[in-house]
């Protein structure tokens, strides 16, 4: 018995050492600093998340779920803190004032498509601690249309939307909506990232009409069904959507298929559907996020298709150049 206790103590000591090493690596990678009290609290949360990751990934290896978890910049946050953060990202849903995109019944839609491979998706970015997902989602779809229709690849400025579109109903770093952003851009145009660079706080509007890089004439919405979303992504390009992201904190890869955990009638995070496909008989949406490349599949999410997971059908729009 004493030998068993000694062996257990050694194992626990090694595990504790690994947790500490992992914690130090995590802080260094994500530039995390805390005071003495906060350090102890965050380390405990980090260890709890490590346990959650390990337990879930055993289920993934056993084939019980189709997605796996991993450590990213949110690994020192509780689920409640993460959900509270998301609530600040998307403003109350106003009525979408746009024409519905109609698709003919005989429209030929590809079985799969990936606009990243076609050059219509620019690199993953990180919104940081500013609730500006709606702005990143908006400019990504305009970047896509610019690449598809004009063969021009230019990174556009979400910061302009954060700083300058409040009078249209957006809230800067405290949330907004893609269709309100489109309305603003239809009137003022959108500058490039190089002329209006991003920062993680709302500042005074520095809009310059002389530096406008792209103009749109308006936007359209997609009817709330997966067939129309597939037609839109397959024939038009990247489509802006809003999802419920509460359970995606530690997502690291695979096809997210937890419809029970990720359901409901509200959404809190703006992203972009850039493609769709099928893996081992499972249909999925390919989604571009704005949480950097350390989250998900190098910044991307695959979401189970044909099951309306995470409220993906509730707000679907795209810009018209």
C-alpha positions as CSV (number, residue, x, y, z in Angstrom):
1,X,0.0,0.0,0.0
2,X,2.8,2.4,0.9
3,X,4.5,1.7,-2.5
4,X,1.2,2.4,-4.3
5,X,0.7,5.7,-2.4
6,X,4.3,6.7,-3.2
7,X,3.8,5.9,-6.9
8,X,0.5,7.9,-7.0
9,X,2.3,10.8,-5.3
10,X,5.0,10.7,-8.0
11,X,2.5,10.6,-10.8
12,X,0.6,13.6,-9.3
13,X,3.8,15.5,-8.9
14,X,4.7,14.9,-12.5
15,X,1.2,15.9,-13.6
16,X,1.4,19.1,-11.5
17,X,4.8,19.9,-13.0
18,X,3.4,19.5,-16.5
19,X,0.4,21.7,-15.7
20,X,2.8,24.4,-14.4
21,X,5.0,24.1,-17.5
22,X,1.9,24.3,-19.7
23,X,0.7,27.3,-17.8
24,X,4.0,29.2,-18.3
25,X,3.9,28.4,-22.0
26,X,0.3,29.5,-22.2
27,X,1.1,32.9,-20.6
28,X,4.1,33.5,-22.8
29,X,2.3,32.6,-26.0
30,X,-0.8,34.7,-25.3
31,X,1.0,37.6,-23.5
32,X,-0.9,37.0,-20.3
33,X,0.0,38.8,-17.0
34,X,-1.8,38.8,-13.7
35,X,-1.4,40.1,-10.2
36,X,-0.6,37.7,-7.4
37,X,-4.3,37.0,-6.5
38,X,-5.4,36.8,-10.1
39,X,-2.5,34.4,-11.0
40,X,-3.8,31.8,-8.5
41,X,-7.4,32.1,-9.7
42,X,-6.5,31.9,-13.4
43,X,-4.2,29.0,-12.9
44,X,-7.0,27.0,-11.3
45,X,-9.4,27.9,-14.1
46,X,-6.7,26.9,-16.6
47,X,-6.3,23.5,-14.9
48,X,-10.0,23.0,-14.9
49,X,-10.1,23.7,-18.6
50,X,-7.2,21.2,-19.2
51,X,-9.2,18.5,-17.4
52,X,-12.3,19.4,-19.6
53,X,-10.1,19.2,-22.7
54,X,-8.6,15.8,-21.7
55,X,-12.0,14.3,-20.9
56,X,-13.7,15.5,-24.0
57,X,-10.8,14.4,-26.3
58,X,-11.1,10.8,-24.9
59,X,-14.7,10.9,-26.2
60,X,-13.4,12.2,-29.5
61,X,-10.8,9.4,-29.8
62,X,-13.6,6.9,-29.0
63,X,-15.7,8.2,-31.8
64,X,-18.4,9.6,-29.6
65,X,-18.1,13.2,-30.9
66,X,-16.7,14.6,-34.1
67,X,-14.7,17.6,-32.8
68,X,-11.9,18.0,-30.3
69,X,-10.8,20.7,-27.9
70,X,-7.5,22.4,-27.2
71,X,-5.7,25.2,-25.3
72,X,-6.1,28.7,-26.8
73,X,-6.3,32.3,-25.6
74,X,-9.5,31.6,-23.7
75,X,-8.2,28.7,-21.6
76,X,-7.9,31.0,-18.5
77,X,-11.6,31.9,-18.7
78,X,-14.6,30.2,-17.1
79,X,-17.6,29.3,-19.4
80,X,-19.6,32.0,-17.7
81,X,-16.9,34.7,-18.3
82,X,-16.7,33.6,-22.0
83,X,-20.5,33.8,-22.4
84,X,-20.5,37.3,-20.8
85,X,-17.9,38.4,-23.2
86,X,-19.9,37.2,-26.2
87,X,-23.0,39.1,-25.0
88,X,-21.2,42.3,-25.7
89,X,-20.4,41.5,-29.3
90,X,-23.8,41.7,-31.1
91,X,-26.3,44.4,-30.6
92,X,-30.1,43.8,-30.2
93,X,-31.4,42.4,-33.4
94,X,-33.1,45.2,-35.5
95,X,-35.2,44.4,-38.5
96,X,-33.1,43.6,-41.5
97,X,-34.2,46.1,-44.1
98,X,-33.0,44.4,-47.3
99,X,-34.4,42.5,-50.3
100,X,-34.4,38.7,-50.0
101,X,-32.1,36.9,-52.4
102,X,-34.2,34.5,-54.5
103,X,-32.7,31.4,-56.1
104,X,-34.3,29.5,-59.0
105,X,-35.2,25.9,-58.4
106,X,-33.0,24.8,-61.4
107,X,-29.9,26.7,-60.1
108,X,-26.8,24.5,-60.3
109,X,-25.0,24.6,-57.0
110,X,-21.7,22.8,-56.5
111,X,-21.6,19.8,-54.0
112,X,-18.7,21.5,-52.2
113,X,-16.8,24.8,-52.4
114,X,-14.0,26.5,-50.5
115,X,-13.6,30.2,-51.3
116,X,-10.2,30.2,-49.4
117,X,-8.8,27.9,-52.1
118,X,-10.2,30.3,-54.7
119,X,-8.5,33.3,-53.3
120,X,-11.6,35.1,-52.1
121,X,-10.7,34.8,-48.4
122,X,-8.0,37.0,-46.9
123,X,-5.9,35.9,-43.8
124,X,-7.4,35.2,-40.4
125,X,-7.3,38.2,-38.0
126,X,-7.8,38.6,-34.3
127,X,-10.4,41.1,-32.9
128,X,-8.8,40.9,-29.4
129,X,-10.8,42.0,-26.4
130,X,-12.9,44.4,-28.5
131,X,-16.5,43.1,-29.3
132,X,-16.0,43.8,-33.0
133,X,-16.9,40.5,-34.6
134,X,-19.7,42.1,-36.5
135,X,-17.2,44.5,-38.2
136,X,-14.8,41.7,-39.1
137,X,-17.6,39.6,-40.5
138,X,-18.8,42.6,-42.6
139,X,-15.5,43.5,-44.2
140,X,-14.6,39.8,-44.9
141,X,-17.7,39.4,-47.1
142,X,-16.8,42.7,-49.0
143,X,-13.2,41.4,-49.4
144,X,-14.7,38.2,-50.8
145,X,-16.9,40.0,-53.3
146,X,-14.1,42.3,-54.3
147,X,-11.9,39.3,-55.1
148,X,-14.6,37.4,-56.9
149,X,-16.0,40.3,-59.0
150,X,-13.0,42.6,-59.4
151,X,-10.1,40.2,-59.0
152,X,-8.8,42.6,-56.3
153,X,-7.5,41.4,-52.9
154,X,-7.3,44.2,-50.4
155,X,-7.6,44.0,-46.6
156,X,-10.4,46.3,-45.4
157,X,-10.8,48.2,-42.2
158,X,-13.1,46.9,-39.4
159,X,-11.8,49.7,-37.2
160,X,-13.5,52.3,-39.4
161,X,-16.8,50.6,-38.6
162,X,-16.0,50.4,-34.9
163,X,-15.2,54.1,-34.7
164,X,-17.6,55.6,-37.2
165,X,-20.9,53.7,-37.5
166,X,-22.4,54.4,-34.1
167,X,-25.1,56.6,-35.6
168,X,-26.3,53.7,-37.6
169,X,-27.0,51.6,-34.5
170,X,-23.6,49.9,-33.9
171,X,-21.9,50.0,-30.6
172,X,-18.2,50.0,-31.4
173,X,-16.4,47.5,-29.2
174,X,-19.7,46.8,-27.4
175,X,-21.4,45.1,-30.3
176,X,-23.1,45.7,-33.6
177,X,-24.7,44.1,-36.6
178,X,-23.4,43.3,-40.1
179,X,-26.4,44.7,-41.9
180,X,-26.1,48.0,-40.0
181,X,-22.4,48.0,-41.1
182,X,-23.4,47.5,-44.7
183,X,-25.8,50.4,-44.6
184,X,-23.1,52.6,-43.3
185,X,-20.6,51.4,-45.9
186,X,-23.2,52.0,-48.7
187,X,-23.2,55.6,-47.7
188,X,-19.5,56.2,-46.9
189,X,-17.5,53.4,-48.4
190,X,-14.8,51.4,-46.6
191,X,-11.1,52.2,-46.3
192,X,-8.3,49.7,-46.4
193,X,-6.6,48.3,-43.3
194,X,-3.4,50.1,-44.2
195,X,-5.2,53.5,-44.2
196,X,-7.3,52.9,-41.1
197,X,-5.4,50.2,-39.0
198,X,-7.0,48.1,-36.3
199,X,-6.7,48.6,-32.5
200,X,-8.7,47.0,-29.8
201,X,-10.5,50.0,-28.5
202,X,-13.0,52.5,-30.0
203,X,-11.4,55.9,-30.7
204,X,-12.5,59.1,-32.5
205,X,-13.7,58.5,-36.1
206,X,-10.8,59.3,-38.6
207,X,-12.7,58.6,-41.8
208,X,-11.3,60.0,-45.0
209,X,-13.3,59.9,-48.2
210,X,-10.1,60.3,-50.2
211,X,-8.9,56.9,-48.8
212,X,-12.0,54.8,-49.5
213,X,-10.9,51.5,-51.0
214,X,-14.2,49.9,-51.8
215,X,-17.8,50.9,-52.2
216,X,-21.0,48.9,-52.0
217,X,-24.5,49.7,-53.3
218,X,-26.3,47.8,-50.5
219,X,-26.9,44.3,-49.2
220,X,-29.3,41.4,-49.4
221,X,-30.5,38.8,-46.9
222,X,-30.8,35.1,-47.3
223,X,-33.9,33.2,-46.3
224,X,-33.6,31.2,-43.1
225,X,-33.0,27.7,-44.5
226,X,-29.9,25.7,-45.3
227,X,-30.7,25.1,-48.9
228,X,-30.6,28.9,-49.6
229,X,-27.5,29.4,-47.6
230,X,-25.8,26.6,-49.6
231,X,-27.0,28.3,-52.8
232,X,-25.7,31.6,-51.7
233,X,-22.2,30.3,-50.6
234,X,-22.0,28.1,-53.7
235,X,-22.8,30.7,-56.3
236,X,-22.3,34.2,-54.7
237,X,-19.3,33.9,-52.3
238,X,-18.6,34.2,-48.6
239,X,-21.8,35.0,-46.6
240,X,-22.0,36.8,-43.3
241,X,-23.8,35.0,-40.5
242,X,-24.3,35.2,-36.7
243,X,-24.0,32.2,-34.4
244,X,-24.4,31.2,-30.8
245,X,-20.7,30.7,-29.8
246,X,-21.0,30.0,-26.0
247,X,-19.8,26.4,-26.4
248,X,-17.0,27.1,-28.9
249,X,-14.5,28.5,-26.3
250,X,-12.0,25.6,-26.6
251,X,-12.8,24.3,-30.0
252,X,-9.7,23.1,-31.7
253,X,-10.8,21.0,-34.7
254,X,-13.1,18.6,-36.3
255,X,-16.8,19.0,-37.2
256,X,-18.7,20.7,-34.3
257,X,-21.9,18.6,-34.0
258,X,-23.2,19.3,-30.5
259,X,-26.7,20.5,-31.6
260,X,-28.1,20.2,-28.1
261,X,-25.4,22.3,-26.4
262,X,-25.4,24.9,-29.2
263,X,-29.1,25.6,-29.8
264,X,-31.5,28.4,-29.0
265,X,-33.2,31.4,-30.5
266,X,-30.5,34.0,-29.9
267,X,-27.0,34.5,-31.4
268,X,-23.9,36.4,-30.1
269,X,-21.0,36.2,-32.6
270,X,-20.6,37.3,-36.2
271,X,-18.6,35.1,-38.5
272,X,-18.4,34.3,-42.3
273,X,-19.4,31.1,-44.1
274,X,-16.7,30.7,-46.7
275,X,-17.5,27.2,-48.0
276,X,-19.1,23.8,-47.3
277,X,-18.2,20.2,-47.8
278,X,-18.5,16.6,-46.6
279,X,-16.1,14.5,-44.5
280,X,-16.7,10.8,-43.9
281,X,-20.4,11.3,-44.8
282,X,-20.8,14.3,-42.5
283,X,-21.8,17.6,-44.1
284,X,-20.3,20.8,-42.7
285,X,-20.1,24.5,-43.1
286,X,-16.6,26.0,-43.3
287,X,-16.5,29.2,-41.3
288,X,-14.0,32.0,-40.9
289,X,-13.7,33.4,-37.4
290,X,-11.9,36.5,-36.0
291,X,-10.2,35.0,-32.9
292,X,-6.7,34.6,-34.4
293,X,-5.0,31.4,-35.7
294,X,-4.5,29.8,-32.3
295,X,-8.2,29.1,-32.1
296,X,-9.9,26.3,-34.0
297,X,-8.5,24.9,-37.2
298,X,-5.9,27.7,-37.7
299,X,-8.7,30.2,-37.2
300,X,-11.5,28.3,-38.9
301,X,-14.5,26.3,-37.7
302,X,-16.3,23.4,-39.3
303,X,-19.9,23.3,-38.2
304,X,-22.3,20.4,-38.8
305,X,-24.5,21.2,-41.8
306,X,-28.2,20.4,-42.4
307,X,-28.9,20.5,-38.6
308,X,-29.2,24.3,-38.1
309,X,-26.5,24.1,-35.4
310,X,-25.7,27.2,-33.3
311,X,-28.4,29.5,-34.8
312,X,-26.5,29.9,-38.1
313,X,-29.7,30.5,-40.1
314,X,-31.0,33.4,-38.0
315,X,-29.1,36.4,-39.6
316,X,-27.6,35.8,-43.1
317,X,-26.5,38.7,-45.3
318,X,-24.0,39.6,-48.0
319,X,-23.0,43.0,-49.6
320,X,-23.8,44.0,-53.2
321,X,-20.9,45.9,-54.9
